[in-house]
Amino acid sequence: MLSVKKYQFWFCTGSQDLYGDECLAHVAEHSKEIVECLNASGVLPFEVVWKPTLLTADMIRKTFNEANNDEDCAGVITWMHTFSPAKSWIFGLQEFRKPLLHLHTQYNEEIPYETMDMDFMNENQAAHGDREYAHILSRMRIERKIVVGYWKDKAVQEKIAGWMRTAVGVVESSKIRVMRIADNMRNVAVTEGDKVEAQLKFGWTVDAYPVNQIAEAVAAVSASDTNALVDEYYEKYDICLEGRDPEEFKKHVAVQAQIELGFERFLKEKNYQAIVTHFGDLGALKQLPGLAIQRLMEKGYGFGAEGDWKVAAMVRLMKIMSYGMKDAKGTSMLEDYTYNLVKGKEGIIQAHMLEICPTIADGPIQIKCQPLSMGDREDPARLVFQSKVGPGLATSLIDLGNRFRLIIQDVDCKKVEKPLPKLPTAINFWTPQPDFYTGTEAWLLAGGAHHTAFSYDVTAEQMGDWAAAMGIEAVFIDKNTNIKDFKKDLMLGEVFYR
């Protein structure tokens, strides 16, 4: 099962030694109170750790390098309570290698009109102390997240929480290892990509294994282990025989159980967190992995079809970023299949032959066993369901030859208008924002793939922050998109990210 380390985020307050001990004592008290409030809010997914006030260049440099070397620290939150001369921050910032958040807040919410004097003004200077600090960050071209507002406001805390999840995604990205047990589909362009550049940019390791090496791991799974997992399937899911012999049906399901166990053991042994398969290269496997892959995705593994390693890594990343969220609705690989072009009912059927993660399911989940024309193997068992309704996010990471581009699109997931009794796959149905026609045209203009890493839980802002931290282009398709301006954004990206 997916698990994420209990990371911490350091809270570093800036000041200087010209204000006297009493003022600095107040600065420390205020920053401690802010940290305690953030931790007690119940909004933040990770702990905030208070650090002593940073007064000098040496203190800043030492603290930032300690953060670099602390494996539990996933990022640093900075705030200038008073005026902190920005040249003092240069060496520390030059050497800092983790995500950075600039919290632009102040201790007091309201101006104390009747009592405010110059001592108060000198002590509460975030309004210009943070501007000094922001200037040096901009001059040094340092990527950071800026959150503006009062530290007790839930909206501010939620912004910090979202950034924390993104920061953990940045840190964990370097640990994503994708196992390819097949190449991408022959002659397909969009599933290709520069794996070396992906390791340089994102930290991803993408390795290939002969399909029969993992097939041997599948064959080594015992009958008793396989049967125990089949029993679990039969308890958890609705069995839809559709006229098939019950014993023959169960044998097909058992093949997927054996594949799930064999794949998972192999992935754990070799330390991989994502996997790709391809129906054109199945070796000794009896079925195209379907139900098995769906279950692995449910456990937190990334997956990409037809060798699409970029999608596999992105699904894993987005599962990490949404890990532990209350009332999470799910993350999965999806594929654009076919349109509904009836006026007022436009949308796109999202599915795949088999491999859609059941975390996005709404209602009962069935096991079906149906023929599959691709793969030249016996009929594979798969989980079939409808997906949840509500807002979602579709992403496509593409390789443009000279750079990566992340396409981020808001979509509205809906129920299909009528049942699909002859379609034995899990499905989602969505309309892209701002509307079907504009959203689809923008996706095509940007070069978006037919495979997507989709989530109900990760936001466009978070994915944009991740792209910025990785130094790659991100384009957004949302309710505000119009084609004229979108084309300009793409042209600017060609200049800026070349």
N, C-alpha and C positions, 0 to 999 in steps of 0.2 A: 504493500500500500504506500501511496505517496506520503512522505513526511518531510517537513521543512524545519530546519534548525531554529531554535528559539533565539533569533538574532536580537541584538540591541542596537540602539541608535544614540549616539552621544550628543548631548546638548551643550554647546560651547557659547558662552556669552563674552562679548568683546567690551573692553573698556581701556583705560590707561591709568598710570600711577600719579596723575596730577590732581585728582579730586579729593585725596585724603582718605583716611581709614574709615571714617564714618560713612561716607558716600559708597565706598567699595563694599562695606558690610551690607548696605541696603541693596546694592546690585546683586550680591550673592544670595541674599534672602529672597529677593524677587524672583531670580532665576530658579531657585530651588522650589519656590511655590508653583511656578509655572510647570515645572517638570512633574511635581506631585499631582497637579491638577490633570495634566495630560494622561498620566498613568492611571489615575482614578476614574477617568471619563468613561471607560468601557468602549471607547470608539477606536482607539489605536490597536492594531494587531500585534505590535511588538513593544517592548519596554524602552522607555527613554531613560538614559543614564546621565545624571548631572555631572558636569566637570567644573573644576575651579575656574574662576574668571580669568580670561586671557588678557594679559596686560602688555606683554612685550613680544618682540619678534621671536626670541628664543623659546618662550613659553608656547607660542602658537606653533612654531615648527616642531617642537618636541611632541605636543599633543597630537598634531595631525599625523606624524609618523607613528606614534603609538596606535592611533586608529587604523593606519594602514596595516600594522602588524598584528592587530587583534582579530582573530578569526571569527569572533562572535559579533564584531562591529560591522554592520552593513551600510553605515553611512553616518554623516554628521549633520546636525541641525545647528545653524549659527544665527545669532541675534546680537545686534549692537545696542545694548541698553543705554550706554552713553556714547560719546564720540571716541571712536577708536581709529587712530591714524592708519590709513589703509596700506601705507608702505610697510608697516609692521607685519602685514599678512602675506607679503609677496613670497618669501621663501617657503612658508608652510603650504601655501596654495600651489606653488610650483611642484611640490613633492607629493601632494595629496592625490590618491588614486581611487577613491571611492565616491559613491554618490553624495551630493551636497545639496542641502536645502537651506535657503535663506528665508527665515521666518521674520517677516517685517511686521512687528507688533509693538506694543508698549505695555508697561505694567498696569497703568491706570486706564480705565475705559473712558472716563469723562474728564474734561478739564476741570480742575478744582478752582472754580472761578473766584471764590471769596478768599482763599488762602494761598493761592499760587504766588510764589516769590521767585527771586533769582536762584536760590538754592534748589528749589524744585525744578526750575527750568534746566539748570546745569546737570542735574541728576537724571532727568528723564528726556534723553536727547535722541531717541531712536529715529525721530522724524528726519534728522539730518545725519546721525551716526550711521544709519543703515544706507543712506545715500552715498556716503564716503566709501563704505565697504562695497556697495554695488558697483561703484565706478571702477574699482580695481578689478573686480570680477569681469566686468565688461571689457576693460582694457586688456586683460590677460586672456580674453576669449575663453573663459572657463564656463563650461556647461553647468547649470544649476537649476533647481526648481525654486520658484519664488511663491510664497504664500503670504498674502496680505490680509490683516484683520486682527480682531481682538482674540487673544488666546483662549478665552473661555467659550467663544462661540462654537457651536457644534459644526457649523459649516467650515470653519477654519480647521477644526480637529479632523473632520472628514477629509479635507484636502491633504493634511499631513498623513493620514492613514493611507490614502490612495498612493501618495508618493512612497511611503514605506514599502508597500507591496511592489511598486515598480523597482525600488532600490534593491529589494531582495531578488527580483527578477534579473537585475543587472549583475549582482554578485553570483547568483546561481547559474547564470547563462554560461559562464566559463566551465561549469561542471556538467553541461549537457553533452552526452555521448550518444550518437545515433548509430544503430547497427543496421547496415544495409544487407539484406540477404538476397537481393536481386538488384539489377541495374534499373534505371528508369525505362519507361516504355520506349521502344525503338522509334526514332525520328520525332519524338515529342520535344518541343523546345522549352516550354515553361517549367518543366520539372527538372531541367538541367540547372547547373550553377557551379560556381567556383568554390570548391570545398576548402581550398587553402585560404582564400580570402575570407570565407565564413569563419574560419578558425581565428584569423587575425582580427576580424571585426568583432565577433560575438563570443569567441572562445569555444565554439562548438567543435567537437571531434566527430568526424563522420568516417566510419570504417566499413569495409565490405567483408562478408563471409560467404563461402560457398553454401548454397541452399541445403545441400545434403549434410553439411556439418551440423546444422540446427535440426535437420530431419533425424539425425542419429540421436540427438537429445530427446526428441519427441518419442522415438521408438523405445528409448530406455525407461520411459515412465511406466510404472507397474499397473497391472489391471486393477488392483485394489485401490490405488490412488485415483485412477481414472473413474472407477465406479463411484467412489465417494463424492467426487466432484459432480458427476452426473446426478447423483441423488440431490445434491445442493441445487443444481439447476431446476430439477423437477419440483422442488419445494418453493423456489423463489419465483419462477416464471410460469405463465400459462402455456400449456402444451397444445399446439394447434396441429393435429394430425392431417386434416384435410384429406381424409380417405386413405392415408398410408397405413401400412401394417405397423402396429405399435412397437413390436420388437425390432423391425427393420429401421423404423424411425429412431429408436433409442440407440442403435448402433451408429447411426450417422451423428447423433449428438455426442456419443462417446468419442468419436474421432476429434471433435472440436475440444472436448475436455482434455484429451491427451495432448493436443497441440498447445492449449493454454498452459498446462503444467510444464511441458517441455520448453516452450518459449520463455516462460517466466524464469525457470531455473537457469537457462542459458544466459538470459539477460542479467540476472543477478550475479552469476559466476563471472561474467566478463565485464560487469559494471557498466551496463548501458541503461539509459532511461527513455530511449525512444527507438522505434523500429519501423522499417519500411519493408513491404512485400510487393510482389508483382505476379499477377495471374499467369504471365508468360514464362515464368521460371519457378516451378514448384518442386522439381526434383522428385524425391521419394515421398513427398507429402501426399496423403490420400485426398485431401480436400484443400481448396483455397481457404486459408484461415479467415473465418468470419466471426462467429460467436466468440472464438478465442481472442481475437483482436479487440472486439468490443469490450470484453471483460478486462483485458489488459489496460485499455484506455480508462475504464472506470476506476482502475487501481492507481491511475496517475501517469501511466506511460504515454508518451507521444506516439503518434502514428501518421504515416503518409502513404497514400496508395500509389501503385505503379512506380515505386522507387522515389517518391517525392520527399526527399530528406529535409527540405526546408520547411515543409508543412509539419513533418514529424517533430522537428525541433521547436517550432512555434507553438504547436499544441502542448508540448511539455512545458514550455515557458509560461503559457497562459494558465495552465493548471497550477503551476507554482505560484503565480501572481494572485490566484483566487483561492489558494489553499486556506482552509480554516474560516472562510467567510460564513457568517450566519445567513441561513436561508439561501445559500448558493444554488443556482439553477442549472449550472453545468457548462462544460466546455468540450468541444469535439472537432474532429476533422469533418468537413462537409464538401460537397461538390455540386456545382450548378448543373442541373439536368435539363429541365424543359420549362417553357413559359406558359403562363395563362395570360392571354392578351385581350380578354373580354374587358371592355371599357368599364372602369370603376372597380374592377376585380383583379387588376394586374398583379402578377407576382411570379416568383421563381420556385419551382420544386427543387429542394435541396435533398440529396440522398447520396448513396453510393451503392455498389453492388451488394455489399454486406456490412461494411465496417463503420458504423456510426455509434458513438459512445452513448450508453444508456443513461449517463448523468443528465442528459437533456430531455429525457422522456417525460411525458405527461400522461398519467394513467397506466393501465396495465401493459405489461411487456410480454409478448408472445415469443415462443420458439417455433420457427417454421423451418421446414426442410424442402427446398425447391431446387429444380435443375438450374444450372448456370452454364450458359453456352460458352463462356470464356474459361480457360484454364484446363479443359480436357480432363477433368477429374470427376469423382462421384459428387452427388448433390450435397452441397454444404449446408449445415445448419446455421441459422442466424437469428438474432434478436430483432423483432419487428415492433415498432411503436410509432406514435405521433409525438412530436416535440411540443414543448411548452409555448404558450403565447407570450408576447411582450417584447420589449426592446432588446436587441442583441447587437453584437459587433462582429463583423466579418473582416478578416485581415488577410492580406496576400503579400508575402515577401518575395520580390522578384529580383533577378540578376539582370541588369541592363548592359552587362559587358564591362563597363568602366566603374560601376558602382551598384549597390543595392538600393532598392526603393521599397518602403513599406506603405502599402495602400490600406487605409483604415476607413471602413464604411459602416455607418449606422444603418441598421435594418429594423423593420417592424415584423416580428414573427406572428403568424396568424394560423388559424385552423383552416385546413382545406375545405372547400365548399361542400364537397361530396366525398363519400368513401372511395377508397381505391382497393377494391377487393382482390384484384389480380396482381397487385404490385407487392411482392414479398420483401420489402425493405423498410427500414426505419426512414422516416422523412421529416423534413422541416419545410415550411412554406413561408417565404417572406417577400416583402416589398421593400426595395432599397429606398433610402431617403435621398433627396427630398421627395422624389416620386419615381415611379418605375422607369420612365423614359430618361429623365436627367441622370438619375443614379446609375443606370446601366450604361449610358453613353460615357459618363465620366470614368467608370470602371474600365471600359474598353480603351478610352484615350490614355489612361495611365498604364495600360498593359497588364491589368490584373489577371491572375490565373483562374482556372476553373476549379481548382482545389482551394479551400480556404481553411484557416484556423479560426474557429468561431467560438464565441463565448457570450453567455448572458450576463456574466459577472464582471469581466474586465472592461474598463471604459476606454473610449477613444483618447481621452487625456492621458491615461496611464500608458497606453501603447505609444502615443506621441512622445511622452517623456522618455520611454525606453529607447525609442529610435534616436532621440536627441543625445542621450547618454552614450549610445553606440556610434554616434557620428555619422548616421545615415539619413538619407532623405525620407521624409514622411509626407504623404498627401492625404487629406481628409475629404471624405464625401459625406455630407450630412444635410440637415434641413436648410442650411444656408448656401448650399452649393448652387452656382450657376455656371454654365459651360464657358461663357466668355472669360470670367475670372479664373476658372479652373485651368483653362489653357494657358493663361498667363503664369499661373503657379507652376505648371509643368515646364514652361520655358525658363522661368527663373531657376528652377531646380537643375536644369541642364547646364546653366552657367555656374551656379554656386557649387554643385557637387561633382563637377567634372574631375 
